[in-house]
Amino acid sequence: MASSSGNDDDLTIPRAAINKMIKETLPNVRVANDARELVVNCCTEFIHLISSEANEICNKSDKKTISPEHVINALESLGFASYITEVKDVLQECKTVALKRRKASSRLENLGIPEEELLRQQQELFAKARQQQAELAQQEWLQMQQAAQQAQMAAASASAAQQASSSQDEDEEDDM
């Protein structure tokens, strides 16, 4: 296979993927390394052939993106029409998997609760949190008030005790 960049690694399928496919397809058969390399090269060449033909079909239909239909038409025009039924089955399976992934990734859809209901619940939670915060602030304010009153009472008590002590000292001085 000719490569425009001169680096064949840029245009090959990962060997690990091919090895896995070989093991799954032929579990009890040993395949030589050079045979594995040949399979990799054949797969790469096949993909290049199909994608080039699909690209030509795409360009002829004045499209900029190769679609599955372009690939199916390329298979047919290259003489691989016998694979089209299987390709369409795989395409449908891929679409089904992709649709399931999209649905699984949308958490709102998975809840089965309308968006309006979710917004209402969110507002209720915010209101509840504000109420709890207000109650905490009020409790802190009451505690500060009680502490201030206790401090005032303690200061008044200390002042009264000091006055009593000083008046007692004056009485003692008068007695002398």
PyMOL commands that set and color helices and strands:
alter all, ss='L'
color gray80, all
select helices_A, chain A and resi 8-11+15-25+33-60+68-77+81-105+107-111+115-175
alter helices_A, ss='H'
color red, helices_A
deselect
rebuild
show_as cartoon
